[in-house]
């Protein structure tokens, strides 16, 4: 909207300047004609010769004014073209951001769908929902493994790794991790600076359930998935801290 207003003001100023230039030229022409009529209407041959020389000067003056008007018009057009290019560039940046965010939120929705359709283990003769299943896994991890915060800088024993693997069914966790990593990788590859990367990771982190965040913390600390995936998840978990 601001671009349109500036462009409109610029166009009005340009038109006003051109009108003033035209009126000035016409005024000079009429003023000179009046001057000739008053002083040279019944002129002698000598005076007429001087008058002819004067007409030559006036013709040169009009030619110079015409050239100046052409030069000024070209400058105005150049400036307007520059502003148009700038407006197109801003529109293109806005469109790119909109396309990025549309894909980003679609991937987040896709991740929710994956959670909804998780294949859960059977507890108490009934199948759980995807979210309840993740909560159950996180609960089991908290019950059988040390607190995630206390694992920092400590050696993870083989027994703890075996417990970790037994408590997280691969059929459940693998699709979940893949869908999450897909969103994180998209943000990593399509953000131009650290500020944007941190902002969109914080959006993902804010949508995690409490037990979901606990599950992912254990997953990173105990060496789940590949190094790049763990790095992206760890960055996302810390984005709100």
N, C-alpha and C positions, 0 to 999 in steps of 0.2 A: 504494500500500500504506500509506504514512504517513497519507494522508487517511482511509482506512478505520479505522486504529488510533485516530486522534484522535476520529473520529466515534463509535467504540465506547466509548471512555473517557468522552466527553461524555455519551453515553446512560446509562451506568452511574451517573455522578455525578448526573444529573438524576433517575433513578429512586430513588436513595438519598435524595436531598433530599426528594422527595415522600413517601416512606415515613416519614421522620423527622417531617415536618410532620403526617402523619396520626396517627402514634403520639402526638405531643405534644398534638394536639387531643383524642384519645380519653382520654389520661391526665388532661388538665385536666377533662374531663367527668366521669370516674369519681371523680377527687379531689373535685370539687365535690359530687357526689352523696353521697359518704361524709361530707363535712363537714356536709351538710344532715341526713343521718340521725342523726348524732351530736349535733347542737346544736339542731335544730328539729323533731324528730319529734313531740314533744308540746308544740308551741308555742302561746302565747296568740294572740288575734286581732291584738294590736299587733305581736307578733313576726312573725306570718304576713304582715302587711302589709309589714313591712320585708323579709321574705323575698321577697315578690312584686316589690318594687323591685329586690332583688338579682338575681332571675331576669331582669328587664329588662336589667340591666347585662350579665349573662352572655349573653343573646341578642344584644345589641349586639356583645359580644366575638366570638361565633361568626360573626356576619355580617361583622365586620371581617376575621377570619381567612379566611373563605371568599373575600372580595374579594381579600385579599392572595395567596391561593393561585391565584386566577384570573389575577391580574396577573403573578405569577411564571411561571405556565404559558405565558402569552402571550409573555413575554420569552424563555423557553426555545425556544419554537417559532420566534420571529423569528430567534434566533441560529442555530438549526439550519437554517432556510431560507437564511440568508446563507451558511453553510458549504456547503450543497448547491449554491447558485448558483456559489460559488467553485470547487467541484469540477467542475461542468459546464464552467465556463470553461476550466479547466486541461485537461480532457479534449478540449475543442474545439480548443485550441491544439495539443495533441499530435496530434490527427487531421489538422489542417491541415499540420503539419510532415511527417507520414508521407505524406500525399498529394503534397506537394511533392517529397519525396525519391524517391518511386516514379516520378513523372514525370521527374524529373531523371536518374535512372539508366537509365530506359528511353530517354531521348534520347541518352545516352552510348552505349548499346548500338546504337541506330539509327545513330549516327555511325560506329561500328565496321563495321556492315554496309555502309554507303556506301563506306568505304575498301576493304572486301573486294571489292566489285563495280565498282571503278573501271575505266574503259575505258583500258587502258594502250597505250602505243605499242609497236611491235614492235622488239625488240632481239635480234640474233643469231638471227633466224628463230623466235623463241619469245615468247609473251606472258608478261608478268610478273604477279605477284600485286599487289593494290592497295598493300600496304605496300612491296613492292620498287619499285613504280613511283614512289611518293613519295620513296623513298630515292634513286632515280636522278635525279629532278628536283632534289633538294637537292644531290646530287653535281655536277650540271651547273652549278647556280647558283654553287657554291663555286669551280668551276674557271674560270668566265668572268666573274664579277663580283667587285668588292672585298668584303672581309670585312664582314659586317653591322655589326659594332661600329664600323668605321671610316667608315661612312656617316653617322653621327650628325652633324648640323650642316653637312653638305656638300651642295653643289648636285648633283642627279642629272642626268646628261647625257642627251640624247635617245638617244644610242647605247646607253647602259646600259638605258634603258627598252625599247628595241627588242630588246636581247638578252634582257631579262627576259621580255618577251611571247613571244619565240620559244622560250624554254626551258620555258615552262609551258603545256602544251596546255589550252585552255579546257574541252574535254570532260572532262578529268580533274579540273582544279582547281575548277571552278565548283560541281559537286555537293558536293565535299569542303568548300569554304568555306561553302556554304549550310547544310550539316548542322551544322558547327561553330558558325556564327553563331546557328542556331536554339537551341542549348543555352545559349550565352552570353546571348542576348536573354531567354530564359526566366528565367535566374538574375537578370538585371538588373531585370526587371519584377516578380519575385515574392519578392524579399528585402527585409526591412524596414529593415536597417541595413548599414553598411559592413562590419562584422565578418563577418556572414553572407555578404555578397557576395564578400568576399575569400576566405573559407573554401571556398566552392563553386567559385570560379574556380581556386583552388589545386589542388582535386581534379582538375579538367579538365587543368590544366597538368601535373600529376604523371603523367597517363596518356599524355602525348605521347611519341612516339619522339624520339630526339636529332635525327635528320635532319628529322623533322616540325617540330620547333621551329625549326630553321634555315630551313626553307622558309617558315614563317609569319613569321619575322623579316624575311626579304627581301620577303615579300609586303606587309608593313606599311610598310617603309621605302621601297619603290619605288612605292607608291601603288596597290596592287591594291584592287579593290572600292570601295565607297562609304566616306565618312568615318566614319559610325557603326560600320560593321562593322570597319574598321581600328582604331577606338578600343577596341572590345570585345576584339579579339584582342590588342592591345597591353597592355591592362589584365590580361588573363589571363596573358600571357607574363611579366609583371612580378610576378604575385601570389606567386610562390615565391622572389622575391629579397629 
